[in-house]
Amino acid sequence: MRKRVQRSGLQVAVILDDLVANQILPGTGLETDAFWRSFAEILNDLTPRNKALLAEREELQRKIDAWHRERQGQFIDSDEYQSFLTDIGYLVPEGANFTIATTNVDDEVAVMAGPQLVVPVMNARYALNAANARWGSLYDALYGTDVIPEDDGCEKGNSYNPKRGNQVIAWAANFLDEHAPLSEGSHGEVSAYGLTEDADGRKTLSATLSSGASTSLAEPGQFVGYLGGGNPSNVLLRHNGLHIDIQIDRGHSVGKD
């Protein structure tokens, strides 16, 4: 059985407790005890409401199931069905326009477009997939689908096909040129990305081309983040509110080229 510890009346798996204390909270200004105390207060407040909503959903489903069973094999009149759904409270009149007033919501939830999967947290694989649902590999998507034709030696095959890989890289470079163009040259010509500072001391993205020339983004504001210091391992760009994460792995058979 998984070991657990008591935190503000909650039984918390030791592995989760360690994650919160050693990886999540450091740098946030929150103390471990204060975090668990606040989290327990949230659970105590919202759990009864959640149970009530689940019970209401179950009752609505019971009524809908019974309605369909009574009419099994019969033609369903759409007006009658809509009236029934309204009577039981499943359909309600459209309300007035409103604005959600909740504050301190992470940008990833409040303003950044992207998939948000709702899954049972008891299934670790589902939860991990949901946490990573916002990010997908463009290379994988291109390599594994018919966006890149399989003719002329570009078959997917059972192992990595460098010729197909080159087509994928070229497609992705054109994608970057379209959505985050450089002031000169193409992303397909970039041999290295780096960081410089503008007149205000803010980090900006620079790119060295295969010719040795240095260039930058045509719209510097599209550069929004990085990992790895002066020789970044990740470069984060933004276009129309959506993000593009360029991951650079110089030790990988694909990334080194």
C-alpha positions as CSV (number, residue, x, y, z in Angstrom):
1,M,0.0,0.0,0.0
2,R,1.2,3.5,-0.8
3,K,2.6,5.3,2.2
4,R,0.6,8.4,3.3
5,V,1.1,11.3,5.6
6,Q,-1.4,13.6,7.4
7,R,-1.6,17.1,6.1
8,S,-4.3,19.4,7.6
9,G,-6.7,16.4,8.0
10,L,-5.9,15.0,4.5
11,Q,-4.2,11.7,3.8
12,V,-1.5,12.6,1.2
13,A,0.7,10.1,-0.6
14,V,4.3,10.6,0.5
15,I,5.4,10.9,-3.2
16,L,2.9,13.8,-3.7
17,D,3.9,15.4,-0.4
18,D,7.6,15.3,-1.5
19,L,6.7,16.7,-4.9
20,V,4.8,19.7,-3.4
21,A,7.5,20.4,-0.8
22,N,10.6,20.0,-2.9
23,Q,9.6,20.9,-6.5
24,I,6.3,22.8,-6.6
25,L,6.4,25.3,-3.7
26,P,10.1,26.4,-3.7
27,G,10.3,29.9,-5.2
28,T,6.5,30.6,-4.8
29,G,6.7,32.2,-1.4
30,L,4.3,29.6,0.0
31,E,5.1,27.5,3.1
32,T,4.2,23.8,3.0
33,D,1.9,23.9,6.0
34,A,0.1,27.0,4.6
35,F,-0.4,25.3,1.3
36,W,-2.0,22.1,2.7
37,R,-4.1,24.1,5.1
38,S,-5.5,26.3,2.3
39,F,-6.0,23.2,0.0
40,A,-7.9,21.4,2.8
41,E,-10.1,24.5,3.2
42,I,-10.9,24.5,-0.5
43,L,-11.8,20.8,-0.4
44,N,-14.0,21.1,2.6
45,D,-15.8,24.0,1.0
46,L,-16.2,22.6,-2.5
47,T,-16.6,18.8,-1.9
48,P,-20.2,19.1,-0.6
49,R,-21.1,21.3,-3.6
50,N,-19.5,18.9,-6.0
51,K,-21.4,16.0,-4.5
52,A,-24.7,17.9,-4.8
53,L,-24.0,18.7,-8.5
54,L,-23.1,15.1,-9.2
55,A,-26.3,13.9,-7.6
56,E,-28.3,16.4,-9.7
57,R,-26.5,15.2,-12.8
58,E,-27.4,11.6,-11.9
59,E,-31.0,12.4,-11.4
60,L,-31.2,14.2,-14.7
61,Q,-29.7,11.2,-16.4
62,R,-32.1,8.9,-14.7
63,K,-35.1,10.9,-16.0
64,I,-33.7,11.1,-19.5
65,D,-33.0,7.3,-19.6
66,A,-36.6,6.6,-18.4
67,W,-38.0,8.9,-21.0
68,H,-36.2,7.1,-23.8
69,R,-37.1,3.6,-22.4
70,E,-40.8,4.6,-22.4
71,R,-40.5,5.5,-26.1
72,Q,-38.2,2.7,-27.3
73,G,-38.7,2.0,-31.0
74,Q,-40.9,5.1,-31.4
75,F,-40.3,8.2,-33.5
76,I,-38.9,11.0,-31.4
77,D,-40.6,14.3,-31.8
78,S,-37.9,17.0,-31.4
79,D,-40.4,19.6,-30.0
80,E,-41.7,17.1,-27.4
81,Y,-38.1,16.2,-26.5
82,Q,-37.0,19.8,-26.1
83,S,-40.1,20.5,-23.9
84,F,-39.2,17.5,-21.7
85,L,-35.6,18.6,-21.3
86,T,-36.8,22.1,-20.4
87,D,-39.3,20.7,-17.8
88,I,-36.7,18.7,-16.0
89,G,-34.2,21.6,-15.9
90,Y,-31.7,20.1,-18.4
91,L,-32.3,23.0,-20.8
92,V,-32.5,26.5,-19.3
93,P,-33.2,29.9,-20.9
94,E,-30.1,31.7,-22.1
95,G,-29.0,34.1,-19.4
96,A,-27.6,37.6,-19.7
97,N,-24.0,38.2,-20.7
98,F,-21.6,37.9,-17.8
99,T,-18.0,38.1,-16.9
100,I,-16.2,35.6,-14.7
101,A,-14.8,37.6,-11.8
102,T,-12.4,35.0,-10.4
103,T,-8.9,36.5,-9.9
104,N,-5.4,35.1,-9.7
105,V,-6.1,32.5,-12.4
106,D,-3.1,31.1,-14.3
107,D,-2.8,32.4,-17.8
108,E,-2.7,28.8,-19.1
109,V,-6.4,28.5,-18.0
110,A,-7.7,32.0,-18.3
111,V,-6.3,33.5,-21.5
112,M,-4.1,31.0,-23.4
113,A,-5.9,29.0,-26.1
114,G,-5.2,25.2,-26.0
115,P,-6.7,21.8,-25.2
116,Q,-7.8,21.3,-21.6
117,L,-8.6,17.7,-20.9
118,V,-10.8,16.6,-18.0
119,V,-9.8,13.1,-16.8
120,P,-10.1,11.0,-13.7
121,V,-7.1,11.8,-11.6
122,M,-7.0,8.3,-10.2
123,N,-5.6,7.1,-13.6
124,A,-2.0,8.3,-13.7
125,R,-1.6,7.9,-17.4
126,Y,-4.7,9.8,-18.2
127,A,-3.7,12.6,-15.8
128,L,-0.2,12.8,-17.4
129,N,-1.7,13.0,-20.9
130,A,-4.1,15.7,-19.7
131,A,-1.3,17.8,-18.2
132,N,0.7,17.6,-21.5
133,A,-2.3,17.9,-23.8
134,R,-1.5,21.5,-24.6
135,W,1.8,20.5,-26.2
136,G,2.2,18.2,-29.2
137,S,5.2,17.4,-31.4
138,L,4.9,19.0,-34.8
139,Y,7.7,16.7,-36.0
140,D,5.9,13.6,-34.8
141,A,2.6,14.8,-36.4
142,L,4.3,15.4,-39.7
143,Y,6.4,12.3,-39.8
144,G,3.5,10.0,-38.9
145,T,0.8,11.3,-41.2
146,D,0.3,11.8,-44.9
147,V,1.1,15.5,-44.6
148,I,4.5,14.3,-45.9
149,P,4.0,12.0,-48.9
150,E,5.6,8.6,-48.7
151,D,6.8,8.6,-52.3
152,D,10.3,9.1,-53.7
153,G,12.0,7.3,-50.8
154,C,10.2,9.1,-48.0
155,E,8.4,6.1,-46.6
156,K,7.7,6.0,-42.8
157,G,9.0,2.4,-42.5
158,N,9.9,0.7,-39.2
159,S,12.8,2.9,-38.3
160,Y,13.8,6.5,-38.7
161,N,14.0,7.5,-42.4
162,P,16.4,10.5,-42.7
163,K,15.0,11.5,-46.1
164,R,11.5,11.7,-44.7
165,G,12.9,13.5,-41.6
166,N,14.5,16.1,-43.9
167,Q,11.1,16.7,-45.5
168,V,9.6,17.1,-42.0
169,I,12.3,19.6,-41.0
170,A,11.8,21.6,-44.1
171,W,8.0,21.7,-43.6
172,A,8.5,22.9,-40.0
173,A,11.0,25.6,-41.1
174,N,8.4,26.9,-43.6
175,F,5.8,26.9,-40.8
176,L,8.1,29.0,-38.6
177,D,8.9,31.3,-41.5
178,E,5.1,31.9,-42.0
179,H,4.2,32.4,-38.3
180,A,7.4,33.8,-36.8
181,P,9.5,35.1,-39.6
182,L,13.1,36.3,-39.3
183,S,14.0,39.8,-40.4
184,E,16.4,38.2,-42.8
185,G,16.8,34.6,-44.0
186,S,14.8,31.5,-43.1
187,H,14.6,29.3,-40.0
188,G,15.7,26.5,-42.3
189,E,19.1,28.3,-42.5
190,V,19.5,28.8,-38.8
191,S,22.6,27.0,-37.3
192,A,22.1,28.4,-33.8
193,Y,19.6,30.4,-31.7
194,G,21.0,32.7,-29.1
195,L,20.1,35.6,-26.8
196,T,20.9,39.3,-26.9
197,E,19.7,42.3,-24.9
198,D,17.9,45.3,-26.4
199,A,18.4,48.9,-25.3
200,D,16.1,48.4,-22.3
201,G,18.0,45.3,-21.1
202,R,15.3,42.8,-22.2
203,K,16.3,39.5,-23.6
204,T,15.7,39.1,-27.4
205,L,16.2,36.2,-29.7
206,S,19.0,36.2,-32.2
207,A,19.7,33.6,-34.9
208,T,22.9,32.7,-36.6
209,L,22.5,31.6,-40.2
210,S,24.6,28.9,-42.0
211,S,26.3,31.8,-43.9
212,G,27.5,33.2,-40.6
213,A,25.2,36.2,-40.7
214,S,23.2,37.1,-37.6
215,T,19.5,37.9,-37.7
216,S,16.5,38.3,-35.4
217,L,12.7,38.0,-35.4
218,A,10.9,40.4,-37.7
219,E,8.6,40.9,-34.8
220,P,10.8,40.7,-31.6
221,G,7.7,40.7,-29.4
222,Q,7.0,37.1,-30.6
223,F,9.8,35.9,-28.4
224,V,8.3,35.2,-25.0
225,G,10.6,32.7,-23.2
226,Y,13.6,30.4,-23.2
227,L,15.5,27.7,-21.2
228,G,19.2,27.2,-21.1
229,G,20.8,30.6,-20.9
230,G,22.9,32.0,-23.8
231,N,22.7,28.8,-25.8
232,P,19.0,28.0,-25.2
233,S,17.7,24.4,-25.2
234,N,14.1,25.8,-25.6
235,V,12.9,28.9,-27.4
236,L,9.3,29.9,-26.9
237,L,7.5,32.0,-29.5
238,R,3.9,33.3,-29.7
239,H,1.6,33.8,-32.6
240,N,-2.0,34.9,-32.3
241,G,-2.0,33.8,-28.6
242,L,-0.7,30.3,-29.4
243,H,2.8,29.2,-28.5
244,I,5.5,27.4,-30.4
245,D,8.2,25.7,-28.3
246,I,11.4,25.1,-30.3
247,Q,13.3,22.3,-28.5
248,I,17.0,22.1,-29.3
249,D,18.8,18.8,-28.4
250,R,22.3,19.0,-29.8
251,G,23.0,15.4,-28.7
252,H,20.2,13.9,-30.6
253,S,20.6,12.4,-34.0
254,V,18.0,14.8,-35.4
255,G,18.7,17.8,-33.2
256,K,22.4,18.0,-33.9
257,D,21.7,18.7,-37.5
